[in-house]
């Protein structure tokens, strides 16, 4: 299947590991010019080198705390300087702190707001002028099954990602005329360090082992397993392609069927 992505400039945020990294790898395989950013230099460097050894192409890597407006602006400027205007923006972020309502203070809410919603708003604002001038662009936000089915101890994620969902839908209405699509990909349980940490937290509350918690999670999924990060990446890359030009404003779950609702 020809995706027509060769030489597109892609920025994947929060991409030193997990889903973000898998997305970056798949865009590299498609012949894109890929930039990745995250906070942790060691992880970024390791990821960039591993990707280079796999595909003989090193992604442009940038240290950027996506909770900080100035660092976001700097990251976008560096990508532009090296590769030109960004064609495809994948707004990924670290998962906000797990916890129940009583566990969380204002500072935790503020932090999650910056990380989940404002990072999406800020990156999108900075890339849109370039996309409009090319009359083509893709913005894809990684959200969560939590937007369709809130997860009990993830009140920050449940709340802020609904904001991203509404933001994307509204923005898609405004930019469709420039051939820019804006969509959300909502992963289900995907085996990354984030899921591992959630399982450890849940295990502390329930007194079970985290291995048992992970096995219970997999058992809850109709397909009886956790997702692999590359499975989430496949959907992201498809949405970025020319084949998906008529999909916009959508939230597409990739969840092994765990979401119980019919839409
Ligand atoms: P992960 O923990 O494996 O990776 C998160 C990445 O974000 C890392 O590269 C980390 O360095 C980076 N990061 C964290 N905070 C950052 C910051 N302030 N600035 C820059 N980079 C930062 O996570 P993952 O499992 O790949 O999940 C990615 C996203 O998908 C998260 O938002 C997560 O909540 C969501 N999600 C994951 C699952 C799952 O089961 N793994 C399910 C639903 C939704």
Boltz pocket constraint, residues with backbone or C-beta under 6 A from the ligand:
constraints:
  - pocket:
      binder: B
      contacts: [[A, 13], [A, 14], [A, 15], [A, 16], [A, 17], [A, 18], [A, 19], [A, 20], [A, 37], [A, 38], [A, 39], [A, 40], [A, 43], [A, 64], [A, 65], [A, 66], [A, 67], [A, 92], [A, 93], [A, 94], [A, 95], [A, 96], [A, 115], [A, 142], [A, 143], [A, 144], [A, 145], [A, 157], [A, 186], [A, 187], [A, 188], [A, 189], [A, 190], [A, 191], [A, 192], [A, 193], [A, 194], [A, 195]]
      max_distance: 6.0
